[in-house]
Amino acid sequence: MTLAGGGTRPVRAPLVLTALVLVASVANLNLAVANVALPDIGQAFDASQTQLNLIAVGYSVGLAGSVLYLGALGDRFGRKMMLVLGMVLSLPACILAAFAPSVEVLILARLLGGVAAGMAFPTTLALITALWSGPDRTRAIALWSAIGGGISSLGPLVSGALLQSFEWGSVFLVTVPLALVALGFAVYFVPGHVNESTDPVDHLGGIVSVILVAALVLGINFAPVAGMRATALSMLLVAAAAGVAFAIRQLRARYPLYDLRVARRRIFWVAAVAGIVVFGTLMGTMYIGQQFMQNVLGYSTLAAGAAGLPAAAVMVVVAPQSAKLVESHGARFTLLLGYTAIVLGLLVALLLWKEDAQYWKIALGYMLLGAGVGLAGTPASHSLTGSVPVWRAGMASGTADLQRDLGGAIVQSILGALLTAGYSASFAAAIAASPESGDVDQQTQAALEKSFAGAENVAERYPEYANAIETAARAAFLQGDTHAYGAAIAIVLVGAALVFFAYPHRDGERELLARYRDIDEAAVPADL
């Protein structure tokens, strides 16, 4: 349907957008439900902090590793088909995670769930790009981003409520009914075969992209673990080699999976990096914050889950205003405004989230983070979709998903690694300074240093030392999260500098976008 304002939208647009938002919400909710349960999972399996990191990022790794390849398959063979298939496959993945008998099976289930989301999640934004245009597309993206993000933020609350009465596995069943509803909406309301490509899919490039992302995230996670440094280095070398091979392949392929010539467009690559910083920082902070509230402040799972509600509320309110700011002031201004709010939120976490923190300090930090993501999420996605031809919608949506999932996996892994390293170093120093250090055997010391859950298990075995162990564990956790929040602030400031210096002002942005459209319509190589 063509509108008077020059934009287009599909027939039954509200129902189509509802279906796409529901599908995106399944992926967002699955991404968020694990964090609240991590302390319980840690105790149930006596898991190390690194294993908890892998459970937390496993879904992101599966999604990020597959999203480019699966997005290209959707562009070629049918986006609606990928949408439906992703919803169908998410059901057994959730059930496997809920009843996993070991940490290893749980990590595998999270990876499989991420792959299922990789089929569905990129398709949602690709279909918005294909079905809407003009200001209507900006508003649709804002609603998609805000509602999806808001539902994601509800994940910890729902998980926390379940954990009051049920085992940790119950949190992975939360999305099953939502996935069934989303599946029904997708089947009945989403149109099929809209502006899809007829180019062959670069399967080799897709396989290399999976190796690249998986090796990169695993290498980051293993880096701080004693005895795993060689493995981490090997993974990072594999990631570097895969990155080089992927770039060469995409530059030489007649039908590249990821068109690097389009990706070099200034609006595209700056927006891609900006989104990685925004969503990665949010996921990393939520990951650490949930553990902080339960481990250090002693919050119940329900209270810890509810603590994030201010972020969801602010995000939903702010995101539609972000769409208006993008239209009136441009993406650069809106991104920088969002970055400012995120830095303020991180400063609150760094300076005020201490052992005696009152709830208003937690809420203030989350509200600022929610405002920042609500402001910055729309321009980051809008810039990607607006700077590529519609038949490359899968590439743009895949990149938007990489912002959330690869960005989240990388930043969360970095912050998790710093948390792990800081925690272990602080506890080792506390043991060395203790008069009873000679009585602590090597096995017990390793259990104390590996994670907060490990320290709690030791405290249960030695109740006469429980208070001292728990005090040292809380202090060690705070030492680790101080390093993590400091690094997060540095990452955001670097991202803000990139946007400030490299992204064009509003008029320059509009001129570049018009130029890209002319180039794409003429079907000639992009002038980059």
C-alpha positions as CSV (number, residue, x, y, z in Angstrom):
1,M,0.0,0.0,0.0
2,T,1.4,3.5,-1.0
3,L,0.7,6.3,1.4
4,A,0.2,10.0,0.8
5,G,3.5,10.8,2.5
6,G,5.4,8.8,0.0
7,G,6.0,5.7,2.2
8,T,4.5,2.2,1.9
9,R,3.2,-0.4,4.3
10,P,1.6,-3.8,3.8
11,V,-2.0,-4.7,3.9
12,R,-3.1,-5.5,7.5
13,A,0.0,-3.7,8.6
14,P,-0.8,-3.8,12.4
15,L,-1.3,-7.6,12.4
16,V,1.9,-8.1,10.3
17,L,3.9,-6.0,12.6
18,T,2.4,-7.8,15.6
19,A,3.5,-11.1,14.2
20,L,7.1,-9.9,13.6
21,V,7.3,-8.3,17.1
22,L,6.1,-11.6,18.6
23,V,8.7,-13.6,16.8
24,A,11.4,-11.1,17.8
25,S,10.1,-11.3,21.3
26,V,10.7,-15.0,21.5
27,A,14.3,-14.5,20.6
28,N,14.7,-11.6,22.9
29,L,13.1,-13.4,25.8
30,N,15.1,-16.5,25.3
31,L,18.2,-14.4,25.3
32,A,17.3,-12.8,28.7
33,V,15.8,-15.7,30.8
34,A,19.1,-17.4,31.8
35,N,20.7,-14.5,33.7
36,V,18.5,-14.7,36.7
37,A,18.9,-18.4,37.0
38,L,22.7,-18.4,36.8
39,P,23.3,-18.5,40.6
40,D,20.9,-21.5,40.9
41,I,22.5,-23.2,37.9
42,G,25.9,-22.6,39.4
43,Q,25.0,-24.3,42.6
44,A,23.1,-27.1,40.9
45,F,26.0,-28.1,38.8
46,D,28.9,-26.6,40.9
47,A,29.7,-24.7,37.7
48,S,32.7,-22.4,37.2
49,Q,32.3,-18.8,36.3
50,T,33.5,-19.6,32.8
51,Q,30.8,-22.2,32.4
52,L,28.2,-19.7,33.6
53,N,29.6,-17.2,31.1
54,L,29.1,-19.8,28.3
55,I,25.6,-20.6,29.4
56,A,24.8,-16.9,29.4
57,V,26.4,-16.2,26.0
58,G,25.6,-19.6,24.4
59,Y,22.3,-18.4,22.9
60,S,24.0,-15.3,21.5
61,V,26.8,-17.4,20.0
62,G,24.4,-19.7,18.3
63,L,22.4,-16.7,16.9
64,A,25.3,-14.5,16.0
65,G,27.2,-17.4,14.4
66,S,24.4,-18.4,12.1
67,V,22.6,-15.1,11.5
68,L,24.4,-14.0,8.3
69,Y,24.2,-17.4,6.7
70,L,20.5,-18.0,7.6
71,G,19.6,-14.4,6.7
72,A,21.0,-15.0,3.2
73,L,19.1,-18.3,2.9
74,G,15.9,-16.4,3.9
75,D,16.6,-13.7,1.2
76,R,16.9,-16.4,-1.4
77,F,14.5,-19.2,-0.4
78,G,11.8,-17.4,1.5
79,R,11.8,-15.2,4.6
80,K,8.4,-16.5,5.8
81,M,9.7,-20.1,5.6
82,M,12.7,-19.2,7.8
83,L,10.5,-17.4,10.2
84,V,8.2,-20.3,10.7
85,L,11.0,-22.9,10.8
86,G,12.8,-20.9,13.5
87,M,9.7,-20.8,15.7
88,V,9.2,-24.6,15.3
89,L,12.8,-25.4,16.1
90,S,12.9,-23.1,19.1
91,L,10.4,-25.4,21.0
92,P,12.6,-28.5,21.4
93,A,15.6,-26.3,22.1
94,C,13.8,-24.7,25.1
95,I,12.7,-28.1,26.3
96,L,16.2,-29.6,26.1
97,A,17.6,-26.6,28.1
98,A,14.9,-27.0,30.7
99,F,15.7,-30.6,31.4
100,A,19.5,-30.6,30.7
101,P,21.2,-33.2,32.9
102,S,24.6,-31.4,32.8
103,V,26.3,-28.1,32.2
104,E,27.6,-29.3,28.8
105,V,24.1,-30.3,27.6
106,L,22.7,-27.0,28.8
107,I,25.3,-25.0,26.9
108,L,24.6,-27.2,23.8
109,A,20.8,-26.5,24.2
110,R,21.5,-22.8,24.4
111,L,23.6,-22.9,21.2
112,L,20.8,-24.8,19.4
113,G,18.2,-22.3,20.6
114,G,20.4,-19.5,19.2
115,V,20.5,-21.2,15.8
116,A,16.7,-21.5,15.8
117,A,16.5,-17.8,16.6
118,G,19.0,-17.2,13.8
119,M,16.4,-18.5,11.4
120,A,13.6,-16.3,12.7
121,F,15.1,-13.1,14.3
122,P,16.9,-11.7,11.2
123,T,13.9,-12.3,9.1
124,T,11.7,-10.0,11.2
125,L,13.8,-6.9,10.4
126,A,14.3,-8.0,6.8
127,L,10.5,-8.2,6.3
128,I,10.0,-4.7,7.9
129,T,12.6,-3.4,5.4
130,A,10.9,-5.1,2.5
131,L,7.3,-4.2,3.5
132,W,7.6,-0.7,4.9
133,S,9.4,2.4,3.5
134,G,9.9,6.0,4.5
135,P,8.9,7.4,7.9
136,D,6.6,4.4,8.3
137,R,9.6,2.1,8.3
138,T,11.3,4.2,10.9
139,R,8.2,4.0,13.2
140,A,7.9,0.2,12.5
141,I,11.6,-0.3,13.5
142,A,11.1,1.8,16.6
143,L,8.1,-0.3,17.7
144,W,9.9,-3.5,16.8
145,S,12.9,-2.4,18.8
146,A,11.0,-1.0,21.8
147,I,8.5,-3.7,22.3
148,G,11.0,-6.5,21.6
149,G,13.5,-4.9,24.1
150,G,10.8,-4.3,26.6
151,I,9.6,-8.0,26.5
152,S,13.3,-9.0,26.8
153,S,13.6,-6.9,30.0
154,L,10.5,-8.7,31.4
155,G,12.4,-12.0,31.1
156,P,14.2,-11.6,34.4
157,L,11.0,-10.8,36.2
158,V,9.1,-13.8,34.9
159,S,12.2,-16.0,35.5
160,G,12.5,-14.7,39.0
161,A,8.9,-15.4,39.8
162,L,9.2,-19.0,38.5
163,L,12.3,-19.6,40.5
164,Q,10.4,-18.8,43.7
165,S,8.5,-22.1,43.3
166,F,10.2,-24.2,40.6
167,E,13.7,-25.5,39.7
168,W,16.0,-23.5,37.5
169,G,14.9,-25.4,34.3
170,S,11.5,-23.7,34.5
171,V,12.9,-20.4,33.1
172,F,13.7,-22.0,29.8
173,L,10.0,-23.0,29.3
174,V,8.8,-19.4,29.6
175,T,8.9,-18.8,25.8
176,V,7.1,-22.0,24.8
177,P,3.6,-20.6,24.8
178,L,4.8,-17.3,23.3
179,A,6.5,-19.2,20.5
180,L,3.3,-21.1,19.8
181,V,1.3,-17.8,19.5
182,A,4.1,-16.2,17.4
183,L,4.1,-19.3,15.1
184,G,0.3,-18.9,14.5
185,F,0.5,-15.2,13.8
186,A,3.5,-15.8,11.4
187,V,1.7,-18.5,9.5
188,Y,-1.6,-16.5,9.0
189,F,-0.5,-12.9,8.7
190,V,3.0,-12.6,7.3
191,P,3.1,-12.4,3.5
192,G,5.6,-14.6,1.7
193,H,8.1,-13.9,-1.1
194,V,8.4,-10.1,-0.9
195,N,11.4,-8.6,-2.7
196,E,13.5,-11.7,-2.3
197,S,16.8,-12.3,-4.1
198,T,17.3,-14.8,-7.0
199,D,21.1,-14.9,-6.5
200,P,22.7,-18.2,-5.4
201,V,23.7,-18.4,-1.7
202,D,27.4,-18.4,-0.8
203,H,27.4,-21.5,1.3
204,L,31.2,-21.6,1.8
205,G,31.1,-18.0,3.0
206,G,28.3,-19.0,5.4
207,I,30.3,-21.8,6.9
208,V,33.4,-19.6,7.4
209,S,31.2,-16.9,9.1
210,V,30.0,-19.5,11.6
211,I,33.6,-20.6,12.4
212,L,34.7,-16.9,12.7
213,V,32.0,-15.9,15.3
214,A,32.2,-19.1,17.3
215,A,36.0,-19.1,17.6
216,L,36.0,-15.4,18.5
217,V,33.6,-15.7,21.4
218,L,35.0,-18.9,22.8
219,G,38.5,-17.5,22.7
220,I,37.4,-14.4,24.7
221,N,35.6,-16.6,27.2
222,F,38.6,-19.0,27.7
223,A,41.2,-16.2,27.9
224,P,41.0,-15.6,31.7
225,V,40.8,-19.2,32.7
226,A,43.9,-20.8,34.2
227,G,45.1,-23.7,32.1
228,M,43.0,-22.6,29.1
229,R,45.2,-19.8,27.8
230,A,46.7,-22.0,25.0
231,T,43.1,-23.0,24.0
232,A,42.0,-19.4,24.0
233,L,45.0,-18.3,21.9
234,S,44.2,-21.1,19.4
235,M,40.6,-20.0,19.2
236,L,41.5,-16.4,18.6
237,L,44.0,-17.4,15.9
238,V,41.3,-19.5,14.2
239,A,39.0,-16.5,14.4
240,A,41.6,-14.2,12.9
241,A,42.3,-16.7,10.1
242,A,38.6,-17.2,9.4
243,G,38.2,-13.4,9.3
244,V,40.8,-13.1,6.6
245,A,39.4,-16.0,4.7
246,F,35.9,-14.6,5.0
247,A,36.9,-11.2,3.7
248,I,38.8,-12.7,0.7
249,R,35.9,-15.0,-0.1
250,Q,33.4,-12.1,0.0
251,L,35.5,-9.8,-2.2
252,R,36.0,-12.6,-4.8
253,A,32.6,-14.3,-4.8
254,R,30.3,-13.4,-7.7
255,Y,27.3,-13.5,-5.2
256,P,28.8,-12.7,-1.8
257,L,27.0,-13.7,1.4
258,Y,28.0,-10.4,2.9
259,D,28.6,-7.6,0.3
260,L,31.7,-5.9,1.7
261,R,31.4,-3.1,-0.9
262,V,28.0,-2.2,0.6
263,A,29.3,-2.8,4.1
264,R,32.1,-0.2,3.5
265,R,29.4,2.5,3.1
266,R,30.1,5.0,5.9
267,I,26.5,5.0,7.3
268,F,26.4,1.2,7.3
269,W,29.7,0.4,9.0
270,V,29.6,3.2,11.6
271,A,26.0,2.3,12.5
272,A,27.0,-1.4,12.8
273,V,29.8,-0.7,15.2
274,A,27.6,1.8,17.1
275,G,24.9,-0.8,17.6
276,I,27.4,-3.4,18.8
277,V,28.5,-1.1,21.5
278,V,25.0,-0.2,22.6
279,F,23.5,-3.6,22.7
280,G,26.6,-5.3,23.9
281,T,27.0,-3.0,26.9
282,L,23.3,-3.5,27.8
283,M,23.6,-7.3,27.8
284,G,26.9,-7.3,29.6
285,T,25.6,-5.0,32.3
286,M,22.4,-7.0,32.8
287,Y,24.4,-10.2,33.0
288,I,26.7,-8.8,35.8
289,G,23.9,-6.9,37.5
290,Q,21.7,-10.0,38.0
291,Q,24.5,-11.8,39.7
292,F,25.4,-8.7,41.7
293,M,21.9,-8.3,43.1
294,Q,21.6,-12.0,44.1
295,N,25.2,-12.7,45.2
296,V,26.1,-9.4,46.9
297,L,22.8,-7.7,47.9
298,G,21.0,-11.0,48.7
299,Y,18.0,-10.3,46.5
300,S,15.7,-13.2,45.7
301,T,15.4,-14.3,42.1
302,L,12.0,-12.5,41.9
303,A,13.3,-9.2,43.3
304,A,16.4,-9.4,41.1
305,G,14.2,-10.0,38.0
306,A,11.8,-7.1,39.0
307,A,14.7,-4.8,39.5
308,G,15.2,-4.5,35.7
309,L,11.6,-3.3,35.1
310,P,12.6,0.4,35.0
311,A,14.8,-0.3,32.1
312,A,12.0,-2.0,30.2
313,A,9.5,0.8,31.0
314,V,11.9,3.6,30.0
315,M,12.9,1.8,26.8
316,V,9.3,1.3,25.6
317,V,8.5,5.0,26.3
318,V,11.7,6.4,24.8
319,A,12.0,4.3,21.6
320,P,9.1,6.0,19.7
321,Q,10.6,9.4,20.6
322,S,13.8,8.1,19.1
323,A,12.1,7.6,15.8
324,K,10.9,11.3,15.8
325,L,14.5,12.4,16.7
326,V,15.9,10.4,13.8
327,E,13.5,12.1,11.4
328,S,14.0,15.6,12.8
329,H,17.7,15.7,13.9
330,G,19.3,12.7,12.2
331,A,20.8,9.4,13.5
332,R,24.1,10.9,14.7
333,F,22.4,13.2,17.2
334,T,20.1,10.5,18.4
335,L,22.9,8.0,18.8
336,L,25.1,10.4,20.8
337,L,22.2,11.2,23.0
338,G,21.7,7.5,23.7
339,Y,25.4,7.0,24.4
340,T,25.3,9.8,27.0
341,A,22.5,8.1,28.9
342,I,24.3,4.8,28.7
343,V,27.6,6.3,30.1
344,L,25.6,7.9,33.0
345,G,24.0,4.5,33.7
346,L,27.3,2.8,33.8
347,L,28.8,5.4,36.1
348,V,25.9,4.8,38.5
349,A,26.7,1.1,38.4
350,L,30.4,1.7,38.9
351,L,30.1,4.2,41.7
352,L,26.9,3.4,43.5
353,W,26.3,-0.4,43.1
354,K,28.1,-1.4,46.3
355,E,27.4,-3.9,49.1
356,D,25.0,-1.5,50.8
357,A,23.3,-0.2,47.7
358,Q,19.7,0.9,48.1
359,Y,17.2,0.0,45.4
360,W,16.8,3.5,44.1
361,K,20.5,3.3,43.0
362,I,19.8,0.1,41.1
363,A,16.7,1.5,39.5
364,L,18.5,4.7,38.5
365,G,21.2,2.8,36.7
366,Y,18.7,0.6,34.8
367,M,16.6,3.6,33.9
368,L,19.5,5.4,32.3
369,L,20.6,2.3,30.5
370,G,17.0,1.7,29.2
371,A,16.8,5.3,28.0
372,G,20.2,5.0,26.3
373,V,19.3,1.8,24.4
374,G,15.8,3.1,23.6
375,L,17.3,6.2,22.0
376,A,20.2,4.5,20.2
377,G,18.6,1.3,19.1
378,T,16.3,2.8,16.5
379,P,19.0,4.9,14.6
380,A,21.4,2.0,14.7
381,S,18.9,-0.3,12.9
382,H,17.4,2.4,10.7
383,S,20.8,3.4,9.3
384,L,21.6,-0.2,8.4
385,T,18.4,-0.9,6.6
386,G,18.3,2.5,4.9
387,S,21.8,2.2,3.4
388,V,21.4,-1.2,1.5
389,P,19.2,-2.2,-1.4
390,V,16.0,-4.0,-0.5
391,W,17.2,-7.3,-2.0
392,R,20.0,-7.1,0.6
393,A,17.6,-6.7,3.5
394,G,18.8,-10.0,4.9
395,M,22.3,-8.6,5.1
396,A,21.1,-5.5,6.8
397,S,18.9,-7.4,9.3
398,G,21.7,-9.9,9.9
399,T,24.0,-7.1,10.8
400,A,21.4,-5.6,13.0
401,D,21.1,-8.9,14.8
402,L,24.9,-9.1,15.0
403,Q,24.8,-5.8,16.8
404,R,22.7,-7.4,19.5
405,D,24.0,-10.9,19.5
406,L,27.6,-10.8,18.4
407,G,28.0,-7.5,20.2
408,G,26.3,-8.9,23.2
409,A,28.4,-12.1,23.1
410,I,31.7,-10.2,22.7
411,V,31.1,-7.4,25.2
412,Q,29.4,-9.8,27.7
413,S,32.4,-12.2,27.3
414,I,34.8,-9.4,27.8
415,L,33.0,-8.1,30.9
416,G,32.5,-11.7,32.1
417,A,36.2,-12.4,31.6
418,L,37.2,-9.3,33.6
419,L,34.7,-10.2,36.3
420,T,36.2,-13.7,36.5
421,A,39.8,-12.5,36.5
422,G,39.1,-9.8,39.1
423,Y,37.1,-12.2,41.3
424,S,39.8,-14.9,41.2
425,A,42.6,-12.5,41.9
426,S,40.8,-10.8,44.8
427,F,39.9,-14.1,46.4
428,A,43.4,-15.5,45.9
429,A,44.8,-12.3,47.7
430,A,42.2,-12.8,50.5
431,I,43.3,-16.4,51.0
432,A,47.0,-15.4,51.0
433,A,46.4,-12.7,53.6
434,S,44.4,-15.0,55.9
435,P,46.1,-16.5,59.0
436,E,44.4,-19.8,58.1
437,S,45.8,-19.8,54.6
438,G,48.0,-22.8,55.3
439,D,45.0,-24.9,56.2
440,V,43.3,-24.3,52.8
441,D,44.2,-27.2,50.4
442,Q,44.6,-26.7,46.7
443,Q,41.3,-28.2,45.7
444,T,39.4,-26.0,48.2
445,Q,41.2,-22.9,47.0
446,A,40.4,-23.7,43.4
447,A,36.7,-24.0,44.3
448,L,36.7,-20.7,46.2
449,E,38.4,-18.9,43.3
450,K,36.4,-20.3,40.4
451,S,33.1,-18.5,41.1
452,F,30.8,-17.1,43.7
453,A,28.7,-20.3,43.5
454,G,31.8,-22.3,44.2
455,A,32.5,-20.3,47.3
456,E,28.9,-20.8,48.5
457,N,29.3,-24.6,48.1
458,V,32.5,-24.5,50.1
459,A,30.8,-22.4,52.8
460,E,28.1,-25.0,53.1
461,R,30.7,-27.7,53.7
462,Y,32.6,-25.6,56.3
463,P,29.8,-23.7,58.2
464,E,32.3,-22.5,60.9
465,Y,34.0,-20.4,58.1
466,A,30.8,-19.5,56.2
467,N,30.7,-15.9,57.2
468,A,34.4,-15.3,56.3
469,I,34.0,-17.1,53.0
470,E,30.8,-15.2,52.0
471,T,32.3,-11.9,53.0
472,A,35.4,-12.6,50.9
473,A,33.3,-13.7,48.0
474,R,31.2,-10.6,48.0
475,A,34.3,-8.4,48.2
476,A,35.9,-10.4,45.3
477,F,32.8,-10.1,43.2
478,L,32.7,-6.3,43.7
479,Q,36.4,-6.1,42.8
480,G,35.7,-8.0,39.6
481,D,32.6,-6.0,38.6
482,T,34.5,-2.8,39.1
483,H,36.9,-3.8,36.4
484,A,34.0,-4.8,34.2
485,Y,32.1,-1.6,34.5
486,G,35.2,0.5,34.0
487,A,35.9,-1.4,30.7
488,A,32.2,-0.9,29.7
489,I,32.5,2.8,30.1
490,A,35.7,2.9,28.0
491,I,34.0,0.8,25.3
492,V,31.0,3.2,25.1
493,L,33.3,6.3,25.0
494,V,35.3,4.9,22.1
495,G,32.0,4.1,20.3
496,A,30.7,7.7,21.0
497,A,34.0,9.1,19.6
498,L,33.5,7.0,16.4
499,V,30.0,8.2,15.9
500,F,30.9,11.9,16.6
501,F,33.8,12.0,14.1
502,A,32.8,9.4,11.4
503,Y,29.0,9.6,11.2
504,P,27.6,12.5,9.0
505,H,25.3,15.2,10.3
506,R,21.6,15.1,9.4
507,D,21.9,16.8,6.0
508,G,25.0,14.8,5.0
509,E,23.2,11.6,6.1
510,R,20.2,12.3,3.9
511,E,22.5,13.1,0.9
512,L,24.4,9.9,1.4
513,L,21.2,7.8,1.7
514,A,19.8,9.4,-1.5
515,R,23.1,8.7,-3.3
516,Y,23.0,5.0,-2.2
517,R,19.5,4.7,-3.5
518,D,20.4,6.1,-6.8
519,I,23.4,3.8,-7.1
520,D,21.3,0.7,-6.2
521,E,18.5,1.6,-8.5
522,A,20.9,2.0,-11.4
523,A,22.4,-1.5,-10.5
524,V,26.0,-0.4,-10.8
525,P,28.8,-1.0,-8.4
526,A,28.5,1.3,-5.3
527,D,30.7,4.4,-5.3
528,L,32.3,3.9,-1.9
